[in-house]
Amino acid sequence: MHLSLKDVVKVFPPRGNSSEVIAVNGVSLDIEKGDLVTLLGPSGCGKTTTLRLIAGFEFPTSGQILLDGQEINTLPPHKRDMSMVFQSYAIFPHLNVFENIAYGLNVERRPKAEIQQRVARVTELVQLGGLEARAPNQLSGGQQQRVALARALVMEPKVLLMDEPLSNLDAKLREQMRTEIRRIQKQLGITSVYVTHDQIEAMTLSDQVVVMNQGVIEQIGTPIEVYRHPRTRFVADFIGRANFVPGTVQSVEDHSLLVRAWDLSFKLPTLGEHYPAEGPVTLLIRPEMIQVIEHGGKIRGTVCRAAYLGDSIDYDIQVADGQILTAVETDPSRMTLYPEGSTVGLDFREDCIHVLPTE
């Protein structure tokens, strides 16, 4: 394994009247060489502290951090063969683009010819060619972000670390830079750890998504796994939009279980998870999995809210048991806008229902 965290704990001591804070609590994570892994979660979940522990800006209270099998717990940042792209870019305002990118190489006293060659290569990679003499205040936000990325890449680190590098950009530029970061990372095959609270960034960029909450890892998986088969209600609710439906297990077989909800029975796969032999469970149905139709449907309901968004229509629909379900109609060929107060049917396939494991 290229980069590993084994039962890592970080406790910050008491300050003033506050008690100690357990920022990271028993985090274990294995990252393969060449993968881009995203640490995803809300503010205060421990993702940035985990990144800082990997970088060497913080040291673990207990546990191990290993790079290529060697423990690096106590190594200072400059001896870890890692580079960091910060949220604020941290570009030197008195240096031009070339000088900013070459800064680390100059600190290492690399030969001028090598510096020229490496800066030229990485400048071309991040599409900053021709801007080498520009001052930072002459650059757009996206160009400044590329300078910060180039400065990290020019050091040819074993691991690239990124701490919410796109948070200061507008929505359209964020989308463009997500594509660029993924292209560059795959082209170089560089192991990368990326921190974000933005689920779209995580889904777009990642080989593996690590969902964190209150200092612990809730789930590790591919974007498809964490979205389609979340292991906890927190993961289901944090990634995407979710309808949580109460159900009752009627029977459990080797690879499936029979669940009753809305006076209907559904035979659903267990996916190797643990479920009670009988009793209450929570069903997850994503809004985009629900089709809103005028006649028929598995269940009927009344439209409480209808919002036309151009490429989709958002509905809130109250069903017979009083629960309000959210549905998103995204098929342009079916995009009938049912007004508030309309009675409609809701249809969905059984394989779109996920039973949350018992926590």
C-alpha positions as CSV (number, residue, x, y, z in Angstrom):
1,M,0.0,0.0,0.0
2,H,1.4,3.4,-1.0
3,L,-0.1,5.6,1.8
4,S,-1.7,4.2,4.9
5,L,-3.2,5.6,8.1
6,K,-3.6,3.0,10.9
7,D,-6.0,3.8,13.8
8,V,-4.9,7.5,13.7
9,V,-6.1,9.7,16.6
10,K,-5.6,13.4,17.0
11,V,-6.6,15.1,20.3
12,F,-6.2,18.8,20.8
13,P,-5.6,19.8,24.4
14,P,-8.0,22.0,26.4
15,R,-7.8,25.7,25.9
16,G,-9.2,28.2,28.4
17,N,-12.6,26.9,29.5
18,S,-13.0,24.4,26.7
19,S,-12.4,20.7,27.1
20,E,-10.1,18.7,24.8
21,V,-11.2,18.1,21.3
22,I,-11.0,14.7,19.6
23,A,-10.6,15.9,16.0
24,V,-9.7,12.5,14.5
25,N,-10.8,9.3,16.2
26,G,-9.4,6.0,15.0
27,V,-9.1,6.7,11.3
28,S,-7.7,3.8,9.2
29,L,-7.3,4.3,5.5
30,D,-5.3,2.7,2.7
31,I,-4.6,4.6,-0.5
32,E,-3.3,2.9,-3.6
33,K,-0.5,4.4,-5.7
34,G,-2.0,6.7,-8.4
35,D,-5.4,7.0,-6.9
36,L,-7.2,10.2,-6.1
37,V,-9.0,9.9,-2.7
38,T,-11.4,12.5,-1.5
39,L,-12.0,13.2,2.2
40,L,-15.6,14.4,2.2
41,G,-17.7,15.7,5.1
42,P,-19.3,18.8,6.8
43,S,-17.3,21.4,8.6
44,G,-15.7,20.1,11.8
45,C,-15.8,16.4,10.7
46,G,-12.0,16.0,10.9
47,K,-11.2,15.9,7.1
48,T,-8.8,18.9,7.1
49,T,-7.1,17.7,10.3
50,T,-6.5,14.3,8.7
51,L,-5.0,16.0,5.7
52,R,-2.7,18.1,7.9
53,L,-1.6,14.9,9.7
54,I,-0.7,13.4,6.4
55,A,1.2,16.6,5.4
56,G,3.1,16.8,8.7
57,F,1.5,20.1,9.8
58,E,0.1,18.2,12.8
59,F,1.3,15.1,14.5
60,P,-0.9,12.2,15.6
61,T,-1.7,11.6,19.3
62,S,-1.6,7.9,18.5
63,G,-1.7,5.6,15.5
64,Q,0.6,5.3,12.4
65,I,1.0,7.1,9.1
66,L,3.0,5.2,6.6
67,L,4.4,6.1,3.1
68,D,5.7,3.2,1.1
69,G,5.7,1.1,4.2
70,Q,7.8,3.6,6.2
71,E,6.4,5.4,9.3
72,I,6.5,9.2,8.8
73,N,4.6,10.2,12.0
74,T,7.4,12.5,13.3
75,L,8.9,13.6,10.0
76,P,8.6,17.4,9.2
77,P,6.6,18.4,6.1
78,H,9.7,19.1,3.9
79,K,10.9,15.5,4.4
80,R,7.7,13.7,3.5
81,D,8.0,14.0,-0.3
82,M,4.5,15.6,-0.5
83,S,3.2,18.9,-1.9
84,M,0.2,20.9,-0.8
85,V,-2.3,23.1,-2.7
86,F,-3.9,25.4,-0.1
87,Q,-7.4,26.8,-0.1
88,S,-6.0,30.4,-0.3
89,Y,-3.5,29.4,-3.1
90,A,-0.7,31.1,-1.0
91,I,0.9,32.7,-4.1
92,F,3.7,35.1,-3.4
93,P,2.5,38.5,-4.6
94,H,6.0,39.9,-5.2
95,L,7.0,37.0,-7.6
96,N,5.8,36.5,-11.1
97,V,4.3,33.2,-12.4
98,F,7.6,31.6,-13.2
99,E,9.2,32.6,-9.9
100,N,6.2,31.3,-7.9
101,I,6.3,27.9,-9.7
102,A,10.0,27.7,-9.3
103,Y,10.1,28.7,-5.7
104,G,10.5,25.2,-4.2
105,L,13.2,24.2,-6.7
106,N,15.2,27.4,-5.9
107,V,15.0,26.6,-2.2
108,E,16.4,23.2,-3.0
109,R,19.2,24.9,-5.0
110,R,18.5,23.0,-8.2
111,P,20.5,23.8,-11.3
112,K,19.1,26.6,-13.4
113,A,18.8,24.4,-16.5
114,E,16.8,21.8,-14.5
115,I,14.5,24.5,-13.1
116,Q,13.9,25.9,-16.5
117,Q,13.0,22.5,-17.9
118,R,10.7,21.4,-15.0
119,V,8.9,24.7,-14.9
120,A,8.4,24.7,-18.6
121,R,7.0,21.2,-18.5
122,V,4.5,21.8,-15.7
123,T,3.5,25.3,-17.1
124,E,2.5,23.5,-20.3
125,L,0.7,20.8,-18.3
126,V,-1.5,23.4,-16.5
127,Q,-2.0,25.5,-19.6
128,L,-0.2,28.6,-18.3
129,G,2.2,28.9,-21.3
130,G,2.9,32.5,-22.2
131,L,2.0,33.8,-18.8
132,E,5.3,33.2,-17.0
133,A,6.1,36.9,-16.6
134,R,2.7,37.9,-15.3
135,A,2.3,39.2,-11.7
136,P,-0.3,37.4,-9.6
137,N,-2.6,40.5,-9.5
138,Q,-2.7,40.2,-13.4
139,L,-4.2,36.7,-13.2
140,S,-7.8,35.5,-12.9
141,G,-8.8,33.3,-10.0
142,G,-8.6,30.2,-12.2
143,Q,-5.1,31.1,-13.4
144,Q,-3.9,31.7,-9.8
145,Q,-5.3,28.3,-8.9
146,R,-3.3,26.8,-11.7
147,V,-0.1,28.5,-10.5
148,A,-0.6,27.0,-7.0
149,L,-1.2,23.6,-8.6
150,A,1.9,24.0,-10.8
151,R,4.1,25.0,-7.9
152,A,3.0,21.8,-6.1
153,L,3.5,19.5,-9.2
154,V,6.9,20.9,-10.2
155,M,8.4,19.3,-7.0
156,E,7.4,15.9,-8.4
157,P,6.1,14.7,-5.1
158,K,5.0,11.1,-4.2
159,V,1.7,12.5,-2.9
160,L,-0.2,15.6,-3.9
161,L,-2.4,17.1,-1.1
162,M,-5.3,19.5,-1.9
163,D,-7.3,21.4,0.8
164,E,-10.5,22.7,-0.8
165,P,-8.5,24.4,-3.6
166,L,-11.6,25.4,-5.6
167,S,-13.7,27.0,-2.8
168,N,-12.8,30.5,-3.8
169,L,-13.9,30.1,-7.4
170,D,-17.3,30.8,-8.9
171,A,-19.5,27.8,-9.9
172,K,-18.7,27.7,-13.6
173,L,-14.9,28.0,-13.0
174,R,-15.1,25.3,-10.3
175,E,-16.6,22.9,-12.8
176,Q,-13.8,23.7,-15.3
177,M,-11.0,23.3,-12.8
178,R,-12.5,20.0,-11.5
179,T,-12.1,18.6,-15.0
180,E,-8.5,20.0,-15.3
181,I,-7.4,18.7,-11.9
182,R,-8.7,15.2,-12.8
183,R,-7.1,15.3,-16.2
184,I,-3.7,16.3,-14.8
185,Q,-3.8,13.8,-12.0
186,K,-4.6,10.9,-14.3
187,Q,-2.0,12.0,-16.8
188,L,0.7,12.1,-14.2
189,G,-0.6,9.1,-12.2
190,I,0.1,11.0,-9.0
191,T,-1.3,9.8,-5.7
192,S,-3.6,12.5,-4.4
193,V,-5.6,13.3,-1.3
194,Y,-8.3,16.0,-1.8
195,V,-10.4,17.6,1.0
196,T,-13.8,19.0,0.2
197,H,-17.3,19.5,1.6
198,D,-18.7,19.6,-1.9
199,Q,-20.3,16.3,-2.8
200,I,-20.2,17.1,-6.6
201,E,-16.4,17.7,-6.4
202,A,-16.0,14.4,-4.6
203,M,-18.1,12.4,-7.0
204,T,-16.5,14.0,-10.1
205,L,-12.8,13.7,-9.0
206,S,-12.5,10.6,-6.9
207,D,-11.4,7.0,-7.3
208,Q,-12.4,6.5,-3.7
209,V,-14.6,8.8,-1.5
210,V,-14.0,8.8,2.3
211,V,-17.0,10.2,4.0
212,M,-16.2,11.5,7.5
213,N,-18.4,12.6,10.4
214,Q,-17.3,13.7,13.9
215,G,-13.8,12.5,13.5
216,V,-14.6,9.0,12.2
217,I,-15.0,7.4,8.8
218,E,-18.6,6.6,8.0
219,Q,-17.9,4.9,4.7
220,I,-15.2,4.4,2.1
221,G,-16.1,3.5,-1.5
222,T,-16.3,4.5,-5.1
223,P,-18.6,7.4,-6.0
224,I,-21.2,4.9,-7.2
225,E,-21.0,2.8,-4.0
226,V,-21.4,5.6,-1.6
227,Y,-24.3,7.1,-3.6
228,R,-26.2,4.0,-4.5
229,H,-25.4,1.9,-1.5
230,P,-24.7,4.1,1.5
231,R,-24.0,2.3,4.7
232,T,-25.5,4.8,7.1
233,R,-28.3,7.4,7.1
234,F,-25.7,10.2,7.5
235,V,-23.9,9.1,4.2
236,A,-27.3,8.8,2.4
237,D,-28.4,12.2,3.6
238,F,-25.0,14.0,3.0
239,I,-24.4,12.7,-0.5
240,G,-27.2,13.7,-2.8
241,R,-30.9,14.2,-1.8
242,A,-32.8,11.4,-0.1
243,N,-36.3,10.2,0.8
244,F,-36.3,8.1,3.9
245,V,-39.2,5.8,4.1
246,P,-40.1,3.6,7.1
247,G,-40.6,0.0,6.3
248,T,-41.0,-3.4,8.1
249,V,-38.9,-6.5,7.4
250,Q,-41.2,-9.5,6.8
251,S,-38.6,-12.1,6.1
252,V,-34.9,-12.5,5.3
253,E,-33.4,-15.0,2.9
254,D,-29.7,-15.6,2.0
255,H,-29.4,-12.6,-0.5
256,S,-32.7,-10.8,-0.2
257,L,-35.3,-9.6,2.2
258,L,-39.0,-8.9,1.9
259,V,-39.9,-5.5,3.2
260,R,-43.4,-3.9,3.5
261,A,-44.0,-0.2,3.0
262,W,-47.2,1.8,2.0
263,D,-49.1,-1.5,2.1
264,L,-46.8,-2.9,-0.6
265,S,-44.2,-5.6,-0.4
266,F,-40.8,-5.3,-2.0
267,K,-38.2,-8.0,-2.5
268,L,-34.8,-6.2,-2.1
269,P,-31.2,-7.4,-2.2
270,T,-29.2,-7.5,1.1
271,L,-25.8,-6.7,-0.5
272,G,-24.1,-8.6,2.3
273,E,-25.3,-6.2,5.0
274,H,-26.9,-7.0,8.3
275,Y,-30.6,-6.6,8.7
276,P,-33.0,-7.7,11.5
277,A,-35.0,-10.9,10.9
278,E,-38.1,-8.8,11.4
279,G,-39.0,-5.3,12.6
280,P,-38.5,-1.7,11.3
281,V,-36.0,-0.6,8.8
282,T,-35.4,2.6,6.8
283,L,-35.7,2.6,3.0
284,L,-33.8,5.1,0.8
285,I,-35.2,6.3,-2.5
286,R,-33.4,9.0,-4.4
287,P,-35.7,11.8,-5.8
288,E,-34.4,11.3,-9.4
289,M,-35.4,7.6,-9.2
290,I,-39.1,8.5,-8.8
291,Q,-41.2,9.1,-11.9
292,V,-44.2,11.4,-11.6
293,I,-47.2,10.3,-13.7
294,E,-50.8,11.3,-14.1
295,H,-52.4,7.9,-13.9
296,G,-51.4,4.7,-12.1
297,G,-48.1,4.4,-10.2
298,K,-47.2,2.3,-7.2
299,I,-48.6,5.0,-4.8
300,R,-50.7,8.1,-5.2
301,G,-50.2,11.6,-3.7
302,T,-50.9,15.3,-3.9
303,V,-48.4,17.8,-5.2
304,C,-47.5,20.3,-2.5
305,R,-44.7,22.1,-4.4
306,A,-43.7,22.1,-8.1
307,A,-40.6,24.1,-9.1
308,Y,-39.6,24.3,-12.8
309,L,-35.8,24.6,-13.1
310,G,-35.3,24.4,-16.9
311,D,-33.6,21.0,-17.1
312,S,-35.7,19.5,-14.4
313,I,-38.8,19.8,-12.2
314,D,-38.7,19.4,-8.4
315,Y,-41.8,18.1,-6.7
316,D,-42.8,17.7,-3.1
317,I,-45.6,15.2,-3.0
318,Q,-47.7,14.2,0.1
319,V,-48.6,10.5,0.0
320,A,-51.4,8.7,1.9
321,D,-49.5,8.1,5.2
322,G,-48.8,11.9,5.4
323,Q,-45.2,11.7,4.4
324,I,-43.8,14.2,1.9
325,L,-41.6,12.7,-0.8
326,T,-39.3,14.7,-3.1
327,A,-39.3,13.7,-6.7
328,V,-37.1,15.1,-9.6
329,E,-38.3,14.8,-13.1
330,T,-35.3,15.0,-15.5
331,D,-36.6,13.5,-18.7
332,P,-37.4,16.4,-21.2
333,S,-39.8,14.1,-23.2
334,R,-41.9,13.6,-20.0
335,M,-41.6,17.1,-18.5
336,T,-45.2,17.8,-17.7
337,L,-45.6,20.4,-15.0
338,Y,-48.3,19.2,-12.6
339,P,-49.5,22.2,-10.6
340,E,-49.9,22.3,-6.8
341,G,-52.9,20.4,-5.6
342,S,-52.8,17.9,-8.4
343,T,-53.2,14.2,-7.7
344,V,-50.4,12.2,-9.3
345,G,-48.9,8.8,-9.3
346,L,-45.4,7.9,-8.2
347,D,-43.6,5.1,-9.9
348,F,-40.2,3.5,-9.3
349,R,-38.4,0.2,-9.8
350,E,-37.7,-2.0,-6.9
351,D,-33.9,-2.0,-7.7
352,C,-34.0,1.7,-7.0
353,I,-34.8,1.1,-3.4
354,H,-31.9,0.7,-0.9
355,V,-32.4,-0.7,2.6
356,L,-30.1,1.1,5.1
357,P,-28.2,-1.4,7.2
358,T,-29.0,-1.5,10.9
359,E,-26.7,0.9,12.7
